[in-house]
Each structure stands twice: as C-alpha cells, then as structure tokens.
Amino acid sequence: MRLQGFPDDYRFVGSRDDAIKQIGNSVSPKLAHQLALAIAQQLLARAVEIPLLPVSKQLSFDKRKGEKAQRTRQLHHEVNRSNMTSGERTFLLEDYTALIRPTATMPDQHNMIIEAQRDAARITVRADQSQQPFATMILDIHPGQKAFHAGSSVTVEVRAYGEVGHTVQTMWNAVDDWVIRSSGFHSLFELYGHFTEPHPIFMVREFTAHSKQPIAAFAKHVSSFTNCSRYFPREHLTRLFGTQFNAPNFLDLVSLLRRFRFDIRCHETNRTIPQDVYMVSYPFTLPFGKQMNFALRPHPAVETVVERQLRLIH
C-alpha cells in the first residue's frame, strides 16, 4: 500500500485477493505528481521546482539498450553472411500500382506505377495532378552484403512529380512501399540500419532535384550518406539552408524540416545531444506510419517563421 502511495489508514472493501488486485492495478498519485512536475518543467517550461538527474548520470536502461543494439547488429551481420553464401535473390521484381500518401490526387486513385525489369525497377509516383517533375534518383540495393559488386545489385529508378512540398514524402514513401511489397525487408530502416551505427545495403547513386522548392535541394543534400548519422555544428545547417527556407533561426529551420518528416535531432529534441550540434538521422523522410520522436517548442508566442512558411505552402 505504501509503495503505491496509499495512507496507512486506507481500507479496501472485499477479500484479501480483491485488496491485492486493487493495490496491484492502482497508480501511485505521488509518483504521477512527480512525473507531471518533470513534464511541466522540461517540456512545457513551467517554473516548478523538482530535482532532476544530472545529464552525466549513466542509467542502467541506457546500458541494456546498448547491449541490445550490439546483439541486433551481430544478428544483422550473421544474416548478411548467410545471404552472401546462399546467393538467393531477396527482391521479387514485378509490375504493380498502388496508392501512396500524402497525395493531392483522387482518394481512390493509384498514384504509383512500378515497372519491373530483370535486375531493375522503375517507380513513377505523383503527389498531385500536375506534370511538374520534382526529383529523380537512382538507388543501388545489394541485399546480401555491404559491398556492392557489379551485376549483383538491384537498381531502382525513382521519378517523382508534384508541385507541393510534401512530394518529397510521397517519393520516399513510394520507395518504402516498394521495399515492403517486393522483399522480406519491413522498411527502409532495415536497408539503412539504425542511425547510431548505420550499415546501409543500398546507396543513392544519383539524385537530381528538378523542383525549385528548397525542400528538394535539402533532399538532394541528405541523399549523400556522408551528411547523415553524424553531428554537424548548428551554423552548418543555417548557412546551407536558412536563406532558402527564409528561416535564419536554427530552431525554426529544424522545425520546418521536421514537418516534412526528416528526422533531424538536436538538444531541443533529445536532451542528451550537445547544444551546439545537430544530426540528420536518415537520408530519407520517415515512412508514413512511423511516429516522429517528440519535438520541443521553446517559443510558443506569436506566429513563427515556420508557421508562416507552412501557411504559405498550404
């Protein structure tokens, strides 16, 4: 009872088993109160007093998480070695059509066409009714090992059309959908690996941005894996794209890019990240069904640059 926050004179109705069940199913109000205070201070910037663990504190959860990640990486290496020796094709190449979101086309109209060849596939996807080219890219995928050898990879040509900014999401969602339907992989994440230690079995050989929208230029920038999964100074991002997005403030720029579902992390999204750096976790937008990690909004005052940009976009 005390562990769950009940006072000593609290009395339960029913048998001993009933009392045990009620205690076991209860939620401690005192613990909930402390959690609420922590949320109010760290996420809502409320002036409450609550002692917090220092950032340098090493939690046993972090250690177990690291050990689990290491076991997962070892499993991936074993699967890669198995695929190398078996020589089995992982991708089944065939023609089909599908509805990919987000889309401004008719709700029941398929907006992706897959054309399969012997060792290649062509993806044509449209985010709206326009004929405006947004971007084209060529991906080389080798499902059996990290190294790419001539004649052993699957080539994917992607052509995306659309005038709206969310075309970049539609494009990568189309690739993710094709990976799931055509292979034993469950998403693009399995082809790239976790951002902390990526082990990609694909590469973006070419990326051409046809649209003049700044998000197309950013998509081209992160299509190079050297610009992902590593820390850069904050001014690096604002220097490259602040003017293009009309968002010279770093946090406004990060918020805007995250609205397009690029997983960009900094101290305001992940407290363990140093305050002077940022990271683009993946070279692709997060798939449609993948939840974004929580983002802070440190200045909830008037309309921000991000909100103005989104209002103009829509």
C-alpha positions in Angstrom: 0.0 0.0 0.0 2.8 2.4 0.9 4.7 1.7 -2.3 1.5 2.7 -4.3 1.0 5.8 -2.2 -1.9 4.7 0.0 -2.1 6.1 3.5 -1.8 3.6 6.3 -5.4 4.1 7.4 -6.8 3.4 4.0 -9.2 0.4 4.0 -10.1 -1.8 1.0 -13.5 -3.5 0.5 -13.6 -7.2 -0.3 -11.5 -10.2 0.2 -7.7 -10.3 0.6 -7.4 -11.2 -3.1 -9.6 -8.3 -4.0 -7.4 -5.9 -2.0 -4.2 -7.3 -3.6 -5.8 -6.8 -7.1 -6.8 -3.2 -6.3 -3.4 -2.3 -5.0 -1.6 -4.0 -7.9 -3.8 -2.2 -10.5 -3.5 1.2 -8.9 -1.3 4.1 -10.0 0.6 6.0 -7.3 -0.7 9.6 -7.2 2.6 10.7 -5.6 4.6 9.2 -8.5 2.2 10.6 -11.1 2.6 14.0 -9.4 6.4 13.9 -9.7 6.1 12.9 -13.4 3.7 15.8 -14.0 6.2 18.2 -12.4 9.0 16.8 -14.6 7.0 17.2 -17.7 5.9 20.7 -16.8 9.5 21.8 -16.2 11.3 20.1 -19.1 8.7 20.1 -21.8 6.4 23.0 -21.0 9.0 25.3 -19.5 6.9 25.9 -16.3 8.6 27.4 -13.3 8.3 24.4 -11.0 11.0 23.1 -8.6 11.9 19.4 -9.0 15.4 17.8 -8.6 16.4 16.1 -11.9 19.2 13.6 -12.6 22.3 15.1 -14.0 22.9 14.7 -17.7 26.1 12.8 -17.0 24.2 10.1 -15.0 24.6 6.7 -16.6 21.3 4.8 -16.4 21.1 1.0 -16.4 18.4 1.4 -19.1 21.0 3.0 -21.5 23.4 0.2 -20.8 20.8 -2.5 -21.5 19.7 -0.6 -24.7 23.3 -0.5 -25.9 23.8 -4.2 -25.3 20.6 -5.0 -27.1 21.7 -2.8 -30.1 25.0 -4.7 -30.2 23.2 -8.1 -30.3 21.0 -6.7 -33.1 24.0 -5.6 -35.1 25.5 -9.0 -34.7 22.3 -10.6 -35.9 22.4 -8.4 -39.0 25.9 -9.4 -39.7 25.0 -13.1 -39.5 22.1 -12.5 -41.8 24.3 -10.7 -44.3 26.8 -13.6 -44.2 24.0 -16.1 -44.8 22.7 -14.2 -47.7 26.2 -14.0 -49.2 26.6 -17.7 -49.2 23.1 -18.6 -50.2 23.1 -16.4 -53.3 19.3 -16.1 -53.1 17.6 -13.1 -54.6 15.9 -11.1 -51.9 13.8 -8.8 -54.2 10.9 -10.0 -56.3 10.6 -7.7 -59.3 7.1 -7.3 -60.8 4.7 -4.7 -62.1 2.0 -3.2 -59.9 0.3 0.1 -59.0 -0.6 1.5 -55.6 -1.9 4.5 -53.7 0.9 6.3 -51.8 0.3 9.1 -49.3 0.5 12.0 -48.9 -1.3 12.8 -52.1 -3.5 15.5 -53.6 -4.9 13.2 -56.2 -8.3 11.5 -56.0 -8.7 9.4 -52.8 -9.1 6.1 -54.6 -6.7 6.8 -57.5 -3.4 4.9 -57.6 -0.6 7.4 -58.0 2.4 5.0 -58.1 3.4 2.8 -61.0 6.0 0.0 -60.8 7.7 -1.2 -63.9 10.0 -4.2 -63.4 12.9 -5.4 -65.5 15.4 -8.2 -65.0 17.5 -6.6 -62.3 15.8 -3.2 -62.0 12.6 -1.4 -61.2 11.2 1.9 -62.2 9.0 3.8 -59.7 6.9 6.7 -61.0 4.9 8.5 -58.3 2.8 11.6 -58.4 1.9 13.7 -55.3 -0.7 15.8 -57.2 -2.3 16.2 -60.6 0.5 18.3 -62.0 3.0 17.1 -64.6 5.8 19.1 -62.8 8.9 16.9 -62.2 10.0 17.2 -58.6 13.1 14.9 -58.4 14.6 11.8 -59.9 17.0 9.4 -58.2 18.7 6.1 -58.8 19.2 3.6 -55.9 21.5 0.6 -55.9 20.5 -2.1 -53.5 22.5 -5.2 -52.6 20.5 -7.3 -50.1 23.3 -9.9 -49.3 26.3 -7.8 -48.2 27.5 -4.3 -47.6 29.9 -4.2 -50.6 28.5 -3.5 -54.0 29.7 -5.8 -56.8 29.0 -5.4 -60.5 25.9 -7.4 -61.6 24.8 -8.3 -58.1 22.7 -5.3 -57.1 19.1 -4.3 -57.8 18.8 -0.8 -59.4 15.7 1.3 -58.6 15.0 4.4 -60.7 12.5 6.8 -59.0 10.7 9.6 -60.8 8.6 11.9 -58.6 6.1 14.5 -59.9 4.4 17.3 -57.9 4.3 21.0 -57.2 3.7 20.7 -53.5 6.4 20.4 -50.9 5.1 17.1 -49.5 6.2 15.5 -52.8 9.4 14.6 -51.1 7.5 12.5 -48.6 5.4 10.8 -51.3 8.6 10.0 -53.2 10.3 8.2 -50.2 7.0 6.6 -49.1 6.8 5.1 -52.6 10.3 3.6 -52.2 9.4 2.3 -48.7 6.2 0.7 -50.0 8.1 -1.0 -52.9 10.7 -2.4 -50.4 8.0 -3.9 -48.2 6.0 -5.4 -51.1 9.0 -6.7 -53.1 11.2 -8.2 -50.4 11.5 -9.7 -47.0 12.5 -6.3 -45.5 10.0 -4.5 -43.4 11.0 -0.9 -44.2 13.8 1.4 -45.5 15.2 1.3 -41.9 16.3 -2.3 -42.4 18.2 -1.3 -45.6 20.0 1.6 -43.9 20.4 0.4 -40.3 19.9 2.4 -37.1 21.2 6.0 -37.3 23.6 5.4 -34.4 25.5 2.8 -36.4 24.2 2.6 -40.0 25.2 -0.4 -42.1 23.4 0.5 -45.4 22.9 -2.2 -48.1 21.8 0.5 -50.5 23.1 3.7 -51.9 21.7 6.7 -53.7 23.8 6.7 -56.8 22.2 9.8 -58.3 19.8 12.5 -57.1 18.6 15.3 -59.3 16.3 18.0 -57.9 14.0 19.4 -60.7 11.8 21.4 -58.4 12.9 24.9 -57.3 11.5 24.3 -53.8 14.1 24.4 -51.1 13.0 21.0 -49.7 14.1 19.4 -53.0 17.6 20.9 -52.5 17.6 19.6 -48.9 16.5 16.1 -50.0 19.4 16.1 -52.5 21.8 17.2 -49.8 20.9 14.4 -47.4 20.8 11.8 -50.1 24.5 11.7 -49.6 25.0 9.4 -46.6 28.1 11.5 -45.5 25.6 14.2 -44.5 23.6 11.9 -42.2 24.0 10.0 -39.0 26.8 12.3 -37.7 26.9 15.6 -35.8 27.5 19.0 -37.5 27.6 22.5 -36.0 24.3 24.2 -35.9 25.5 27.1 -38.1 26.3 24.4 -40.8 22.5 23.9 -41.3 21.5 27.6 -41.2 24.4 28.5 -43.5 23.3 26.0 -46.1 19.5 26.3 -46.0 18.5 29.2 -43.7 18.2 31.7 -46.6 16.5 29.2 -48.9 13.7 28.4 -46.4 13.6 32.0 -45.1 14.3 30.7 -41.7 17.6 32.1 -40.4 16.8 30.9 -36.9 18.2 27.3 -36.3 15.2 26.0 -34.4 12.7 27.4 -36.9 14.6 25.7 -39.7 14.7 22.4 -37.8 11.0 22.6 -37.0 10.2 23.3 -40.7 12.3 20.4 -42.0 10.8 18.0 -39.4 7.3 19.0 -40.6 8.4 17.4 -43.9 9.3 14.3 -41.8 13.1 14.5 -42.0 14.3 13.1 -38.7 16.6 16.0 -37.5 17.8 15.9 -34.0 19.3 18.5 -31.7 19.4 19.3 -28.0 15.8 20.6 -28.1 14.5 17.2 -29.4 16.9 15.0 -27.5 18.4 16.3 -24.3 21.5 14.1 -24.4 22.6 15.8 -27.7 25.1 18.7 -27.1 23.6 22.2 -27.5 25.9 23.3 -30.4 25.3 20.5 -32.9 22.6 18.7 -34.9 22.1 15.5 -36.8 20.0 14.3 -39.8 19.4 10.8 -38.7 18.4 9.3 -42.1 18.8 10.2 -45.8 15.1 9.6 -46.3 11.9 11.0 -44.8 10.3 8.9 -42.1 7.8 6.4 -43.6 4.1 7.4 -43.4 3.3 5.1 -40.5 6.4 5.9 -38.5 5.9 8.2 -35.5 8.2 11.1 -35.1 10.0 11.5 -31.8 8.8 14.4 -29.6 9.9 17.9 -30.5 10.2 20.8 -28.2 8.7 24.2 -29.0 10.6 26.6 -26.9 8.9 29.8 -28.0 5.1 29.4 -28.0 4.4 33.1 -28.6 3.2 34.6 -31.8 3.3 33.1 -35.3 6.8 31.8 -36.0 8.7 31.7 -39.2 7.9 28.0 -39.5 4.1 28.7 -39.2 4.3 31.4 -41.8 6.1 29.2 -44.2 3.6 26.4 -43.7 0.7 28.8 -44.2 2.2 29.9 -47.4 2.9 26.3 -48.5 -0.7 25.3 -47.9 
